[in-house]
Amino acid sequence: MMTLATNTTPSCNWHTFNALVAVGFNSKVAVVDLSCSSDSVASDLVMDDILEPTWAQSASIDLEVPGIYQVIGEVDLYADGEPEYRNVTQTPVSYTLPSEQ
């Protein structure tokens, strides 16, 4: 589980993450790609949180419209025993299928 940060004070514990997320019908989520500015432990924790339905709700990520989205944010792995997130944004990814070109 995670929390969203209310304090935006810079800290060396904050790491940027960038995820390519597929949202399907019935709010199903799959992580297509994930990178994190720190080690693989951070990536694993962020991946686990993104797949939690409550994470998307608390991070204001819209799961109502199926599609591919880029989700960018910051994570503090050392916040009171569980990851804390801030500055999380969701942007639709536009793509063209080869059959549509």
C-alpha positions as CSV (number, residue, x, y, z in Angstrom):
1,M,0.0,0.0,0.0
2,M,1.1,3.6,-0.5
3,T,0.2,7.2,0.4
4,L,0.2,10.4,-1.5
5,A,2.5,13.1,-0.3
6,T,1.1,16.4,0.9
7,N,4.6,17.9,1.5
8,T,6.4,18.9,-1.6
9,T,9.7,19.6,0.1
10,P,12.6,18.3,-2.0
11,S,14.4,15.3,-0.5
12,C,17.1,12.9,-1.7
13,N,14.7,10.0,-1.0
14,W,12.4,11.0,-3.9
15,H,12.9,9.1,-7.2
16,T,11.2,9.7,-10.6
17,F,9.3,6.9,-12.2
18,N,7.9,6.6,-15.7
19,A,5.4,3.9,-16.6
20,L,3.6,2.9,-19.7
21,V,0.2,1.5,-18.5
22,A,-2.5,-0.2,-20.4
23,V,-6.0,0.3,-19.0
24,G,-8.6,-2.3,-20.1
25,F,-12.3,-2.8,-19.7
26,N,-13.6,-3.1,-16.1
27,S,-10.6,-0.9,-15.0
28,K,-8.1,-3.7,-15.4
29,V,-4.5,-2.4,-15.4
30,A,-1.3,-3.8,-16.9
31,V,2.1,-2.3,-16.8
32,V,3.7,-2.4,-20.2
33,D,7.0,-0.7,-19.3
34,L,8.4,0.9,-16.1
35,S,11.6,2.8,-15.4
36,C,12.7,4.3,-12.2
37,S,15.6,6.7,-11.4
38,S,16.7,4.4,-8.6
39,D,17.4,0.7,-8.2
40,S,15.3,-2.3,-9.1
41,V,13.7,-2.5,-5.6
42,A,12.0,0.8,-6.3
43,S,10.8,-0.4,-9.7
44,D,9.4,-3.6,-8.1
45,L,7.5,-1.6,-5.4
46,V,6.2,0.9,-7.9
47,M,5.0,-1.9,-10.1
48,D,3.2,-3.6,-7.3
49,D,1.5,-0.3,-6.3
50,I,0.4,0.6,-9.8
51,L,-1.4,-2.8,-10.1
52,E,-3.4,-2.1,-6.9
53,P,-6.8,-0.7,-7.8
54,T,-6.7,1.7,-4.8
55,W,-3.5,3.3,-6.0
56,A,-5.0,4.6,-9.2
57,Q,-7.9,6.1,-7.2
58,S,-5.8,7.8,-4.7
59,A,-3.4,9.1,-7.4
60,S,-6.3,10.4,-9.4
61,I,-5.5,8.1,-12.3
62,D,-8.6,7.6,-14.5
63,L,-9.4,4.0,-15.2
64,E,-12.8,4.6,-16.9
65,V,-11.4,5.0,-20.4
66,P,-9.5,2.0,-21.8
67,G,-6.2,2.9,-23.6
68,I,-2.5,3.3,-23.2
69,Y,-1.2,5.9,-20.8
70,Q,2.1,7.3,-19.7
71,V,2.1,7.7,-15.9
72,I,4.9,9.8,-14.4
73,G,5.5,10.7,-10.8
74,E,7.9,10.6,-7.9
75,V,8.2,8.0,-5.1
76,D,9.8,8.1,-1.7
77,L,10.6,4.6,-0.7
78,Y,11.4,5.5,2.9
79,A,8.3,7.3,4.0
80,D,7.0,5.8,7.2
81,G,7.5,2.2,6.1
82,E,5.6,2.4,2.8
83,P,6.2,4.2,-0.5
84,E,4.8,7.7,-0.8
85,Y,3.9,9.3,-4.1
86,R,3.7,12.9,-5.4
87,N,3.3,14.8,-8.7
88,V,1.7,11.8,-10.4
89,T,0.3,12.6,-13.9
90,Q,-1.4,10.6,-16.5
91,T,-1.2,11.3,-20.3
92,P,-2.9,9.4,-23.1
93,V,-0.4,7.8,-25.5
94,S,-1.4,8.2,-29.1
95,Y,-0.5,5.5,-31.6
96,T,-1.5,4.3,-35.1
97,L,-1.9,0.6,-35.9
98,P,-0.1,-0.4,-39.1
99,S,-3.4,-1.4,-40.7
100,E,-4.6,2.2,-40.2
101,Q,-1.7,3.9,-42.0
